[in-house]
Amino acid sequence: MRKREENNNSKRNAPKAPLPFEKFRKQKPVESPLEQAVSRAVKAKIKSFKKGEEEILQNRQERERKRLYKTDSPEQVADTNMRLNKFLAHAGVASRRKADELIQTGKVSVNGKVVFEMGHRLNQGDKVHFEGKLLNPEPKVYVLLNKPKDYITTVSDERDRKTVMDLLEGVNEKLKDGKKVRLYPVGRLDRNTTGVLLFTNDGELAQQLIHPSSEVRKVYHVFLNKNLKSADLEKIAEGGVVLEDGIAEVDEIALPNPKNKAEIGIEIHSGKNRIVRRIFESLGYEVEKLDRVFFAGLTKKDLPRGRWRFLSEEEVRMLRHFTKGTVKPEGTPKKKPRKRFIKK
């Protein structure tokens, strides 16, 4: 009897045999130190939101949704007392500021009559046309893409090159209400740059994200053709790099891998064209690879290269929180430069 119990105990304590094909299972990609730091920062930012603020934003969104979609007839697309430029922004045509310009050019008509007044307000049941096409407020859609190399960030290309829109096939098919939406990239990544790229039909939010006063954080993983000198690291961090369009402002620069000084992490908020590449090229370096790992609180974690996903409600609220009240009128004095840090 004792021998039988001992045999049973030994079987229980014996290490379990590996499951069939376990060693062939696909492993999750190992994150670099920079990506791990970015992920921790994003989690900390999300946790810092107060519950009360989240409920206020959620209730506001719900009220806005009900206000936009309370009519039953597809032709009664306008809500009572809504400004025309706001309606155009909700319909995904453009931001409110850009919509005012479109109204002035005579491209917008209400109930068959061209409207030039920017402050025009709509009545219940008004039919709004843009360039002869009846508009309906589209549901707001937010898509995140992990952009691969050799794709142009544009909606269409005259030379018939591959564009980022080619990678978004199937988005409309996965929408719950079956409506087709027109998505546009928020900002741009050049052809050889990879990483986080946001798409949306929310023209107002897109305008706020790319506006210079929003100071949206962007983190890039840079791979150079040679090690970065300490003097050049200091020069970049202290704002000593002067380009043809002004001083290159950098919020933070780091060496994520101390053993490899050709691998750099850099954080900026500037929206200048090719700013990261131009910074290093001006100092005699060649950027062999450039990957954006962070944009406005969004990362490419668990998103393979060339794939896309919808943003969660929490991520959308986070974007609105970042851009709330950030776009200021022209002439507003600039803030003092933020303190920069050097990590060696």
KOLFI-717691 format. One line per 10 residues: their letters; for each residue x negated, z, y negated of C-alpha. Coordinates in steps of 0.25 Angstrom, whole numbers. Layout:
BEGIN
A = X Z Y ~ ... .
***
This chain:
BEGIN
MRKREENNNS = 0 0 0 ~ -11 4 -10 ~ -19 -9 -6 ~ -6 -17 -9 ~ -5 -10 -23 ~ -19 -13 -26 ~ -18 -27 -23 ~ -6 -28 -32 ~ -13 -22 -44 ~ -25 -31 -42 .
KRNAPKAPLP = -16 -43 -42 ~ -10 -38 -55 ~ -23 -35 -62 ~ -29 -48 -58 ~ -31 -58 -69 ~ -20 -69 -69 ~ -24 -83 -65 ~ -23 -93 -76 ~ -11 -101 -77 ~ -12 -116 -72 .
FEKFRKQKPV = -17 -125 -83 ~ -20 -113 -92 ~ -33 -118 -96 ~ -28 -132 -100 ~ -18 -125 -110 ~ -19 -130 -124 ~ -26 -120 -133 ~ -23 -117 -147 ~ -34 -123 -157 ~ -43 -112 -161 .
ESPLEQAVSR = -42 -109 -176 ~ -54 -110 -185 ~ -58 -97 -193 ~ -52 -104 -206 ~ -39 -107 -199 ~ -38 -93 -194 ~ -40 -87 -207 ~ -30 -96 -213 ~ -20 -92 -203 ~ -22 -78 -205 .
AVKAKIKSFK = -20 -80 -220 ~ -7 -87 -218 ~ -1 -77 -209 ~ -5 -66 -219 ~ 2 -74 -230 ~ 15 -76 -222 ~ 15 -61 -219 ~ 13 -57 -233 ~ 27 -63 -237 ~ 37 -52 -239 .
KGEEEILQNR = 50 -52 -231 ~ 58 -52 -244 ~ 51 -64 -250 ~ 54 -72 -237 ~ 69 -68 -237 ~ 70 -72 -252 ~ 63 -86 -249 ~ 72 -88 -236 ~ 85 -85 -243 ~ 81 -94 -255 .
QERERKRLYK = 78 -106 -245 ~ 91 -103 -238 ~ 99 -104 -251 ~ 92 -116 -255 ~ 95 -123 -241 ~ 110 -119 -242 ~ 111 -124 -256 ~ 105 -138 -252 ~ 113 -140 -240 ~ 126 -134 -242 .
TDSPEQVADT = 133 -148 -244 ~ 139 -155 -232 ~ 139 -169 -237 ~ 125 -176 -236 ~ 129 -184 -249 ~ 131 -171 -257 ~ 116 -168 -258 ~ 115 -161 -271 ~ 118 -146 -274 ~ 125 -141 -286 .
NMRLNKFLAH = 116 -139 -298 ~ 103 -143 -292 ~ 93 -150 -300 ~ 90 -164 -297 ~ 75 -162 -295 ~ 77 -151 -286 ~ 86 -159 -277 ~ 76 -170 -276 ~ 65 -159 -272 ~ 75 -154 -261 .
AGVASRRKAD = 77 -168 -257 ~ 62 -170 -254 ~ 60 -181 -265 ~ 50 -173 -274 ~ 47 -160 -280 ~ 56 -156 -292 ~ 45 -160 -302 ~ 43 -174 -296 ~ 58 -175 -294 ~ 60 -174 -310 .
ELIQTGKVSV = 51 -186 -311 ~ 59 -194 -301 ~ 72 -191 -309 ~ 65 -196 -322 ~ 62 -209 -315 ~ 76 -212 -312 ~ 75 -211 -296 ~ 85 -201 -294 ~ 100 -203 -295 ~ 112 -193 -294 .
NGKVVFEMGH = 126 -199 -290 ~ 121 -213 -293 ~ 115 -210 -307 ~ 101 -209 -310 ~ 97 -196 -315 ~ 85 -194 -325 ~ 88 -179 -329 ~ 78 -170 -322 ~ 87 -158 -324 ~ 99 -165 -317 .
RLNQGDKVHF = 107 -156 -309 ~ 115 -160 -297 ~ 130 -157 -293 ~ 135 -155 -279 ~ 137 -168 -272 ~ 127 -176 -281 ~ 120 -187 -274 ~ 105 -189 -277 ~ 98 -201 -275 ~ 83 -204 -276 .
EGKLLNPEPK = 78 -218 -277 ~ 92 -222 -272 ~ 92 -213 -259 ~ 102 -201 -258 ~ 94 -188 -257 ~ 98 -176 -248 ~ 90 -163 -249 ~ 81 -163 -237 ~ 78 -151 -229 ~ 65 -145 -233 .
VYVLLNKPKD = 54 -148 -222 ~ 40 -143 -221 ~ 30 -149 -211 ~ 16 -145 -209 ~ 6 -155 -203 ~ -8 -153 -198 ~ -14 -166 -203 ~ -24 -173 -195 ~ -35 -182 -201 ~ -33 -197 -205 .
YITTVSDERD = -18 -195 -210 ~ -15 -198 -225 ~ -7 -188 -232 ~ 4 -197 -238 ~ 18 -201 -234 ~ 15 -216 -233 ~ 2 -224 -233 ~ 1 -239 -238 ~ -11 -241 -229 ~ -3 -237 -217 .
RKTVMDLLEG = -12 -225 -214 ~ -8 -213 -206 ~ -1 -203 -214 ~ 3 -188 -212 ~ 18 -193 -211 ~ 14 -199 -198 ~ 12 -185 -192 ~ 26 -180 -196 ~ 34 -188 -186 ~ 45 -180 -180 .
VNEKLKDGKK = 47 -171 -192 ~ 61 -176 -196 ~ 65 -176 -181 ~ 62 -161 -180 ~ 71 -157 -192 ~ 83 -149 -188 ~ 93 -156 -197 ~ 88 -170 -194 ~ 86 -174 -208 ~ 74 -183 -211 .
VRLYPVGRLD = 65 -178 -222 ~ 53 -184 -230 ~ 41 -175 -229 ~ 29 -176 -239 ~ 15 -170 -238 ~ 12 -158 -247 ~ -1 -162 -253 ~ -11 -171 -245 ~ -23 -170 -236 ~ -32 -182 -236 .
RNTTGVLLFT = -34 -191 -224 ~ -46 -184 -218 ~ -40 -169 -220 ~ -32 -162 -210 ~ -24 -150 -209 ~ -11 -144 -215 ~ -2 -153 -223 ~ 12 -149 -227 ~ 24 -159 -228 ~ 38 -156 -234 .
NDGELAQQLI = 50 -163 -241 ~ 50 -150 -250 ~ 45 -157 -263 ~ 46 -145 -272 ~ 37 -136 -262 ~ 27 -148 -260 ~ 25 -149 -275 ~ 23 -134 -276 ~ 13 -134 -265 ~ 4 -145 -271 .
HPSSEVRKVY = 6 -141 -285 ~ -8 -135 -290 ~ -2 -122 -296 ~ 3 -119 -282 ~ -12 -116 -278 ~ -8 -119 -263 ~ -19 -114 -254 ~ -26 -124 -245 ~ -37 -121 -235 ~ -46 -132 -229 .
HVFLNKNLKS = -56 -132 -217 ~ -67 -140 -222 ~ -78 -146 -212 ~ -91 -151 -220 ~ -102 -160 -215 ~ -112 -149 -218 ~ -113 -134 -221 ~ -108 -129 -234 ~ -118 -123 -243 ~ -116 -109 -248 .
ADLEKIAEGG = -118 -114 -262 ~ -107 -124 -261 ~ -98 -114 -254 ~ -100 -105 -267 ~ -98 -117 -276 ~ -85 -121 -270 ~ -80 -107 -269 ~ -83 -104 -284 ~ -76 -117 -289 ~ -90 -124 -292 .
VVLEDGIAEV = -86 -137 -287 ~ -81 -147 -297 ~ -75 -160 -293 ~ -70 -172 -302 ~ -57 -165 -304 ~ -61 -151 -307 ~ -66 -139 -300 ~ -63 -137 -286 ~ -56 -124 -284 ~ -57 -117 -271 .
DEIALPNPKN = -50 -104 -267 ~ -59 -101 -255 ~ -70 -107 -246 ~ -74 -101 -233 ~ -83 -104 -221 ~ -74 -102 -209 ~ -85 -104 -199 ~ -98 -97 -205 ~ -106 -104 -194 ~ -102 -118 -200 .
KAEIGIEIHS = -103 -119 -215 ~ -98 -134 -214 ~ -84 -128 -211 ~ -77 -123 -224 ~ -63 -117 -227 ~ -59 -119 -241 ~ -46 -115 -248 ~ -41 -122 -260 ~ -28 -123 -268 ~ -31 -136 -276 .
GKNRIVRRIF = -24 -149 -273 ~ -34 -158 -278 ~ -37 -171 -269 ~ -47 -169 -259 ~ -52 -156 -265 ~ -59 -150 -253 ~ -66 -162 -249 ~ -71 -165 -263 ~ -76 -151 -265 ~ -86 -152 -253 .
ESLGYEVEKL = -89 -167 -256 ~ -93 -163 -270 ~ -104 -153 -264 ~ -109 -164 -254 ~ -102 -161 -242 ~ -93 -170 -233 ~ -80 -164 -228 ~ -79 -169 -213 ~ -66 -162 -210 ~ -55 -155 -219 .
DRVFFAGLTK = -43 -148 -213 ~ -33 -140 -221 ~ -29 -128 -214 ~ -20 -121 -224 ~ -10 -126 -235 ~ -1 -116 -242 ~ 0 -106 -231 ~ 1 -117 -220 ~ -9 -119 -209 ~ -11 -128 -197 .
KDLPRGRWRF = -11 -117 -187 ~ -5 -122 -173 ~ -3 -136 -179 ~ -11 -146 -172 ~ -17 -158 -180 ~ -7 -169 -183 ~ 5 -160 -180 ~ 16 -154 -189 ~ 26 -143 -190 ~ 37 -138 -199 .
LSEEEVRMLR = 34 -126 -207 ~ 41 -113 -204 ~ 51 -107 -214 ~ 41 -96 -216 ~ 30 -106 -220 ~ 40 -113 -229 ~ 43 -100 -236 ~ 28 -98 -238 ~ 26 -111 -244 ~ 37 -108 -254 .
HFTKGTVKPE = 31 -94 -257 ~ 18 -101 -260 ~ 24 -111 -270 ~ 34 -102 -276 ~ 33 -103 -291 ~ 19 -109 -290 ~ 21 -122 -298 ~ 19 -119 -312 ~ 22 -128 -324 ~ 11 -136 -330 .
GTPKKKPRKR = 2 -129 -340 ~ 2 -116 -332 ~ -11 -109 -333 ~ -19 -109 -320 ~ -22 -97 -312 ~ -36 -91 -312 ~ -44 -97 -300 ~ -43 -88 -287 ~ -55 -81 -282 ~ -62 -89 -272 .
FIKK = -69 -83 -260 ~ -81 -87 -252 ~ -82 -84 -237 ~ -95 -87 -230 .
***
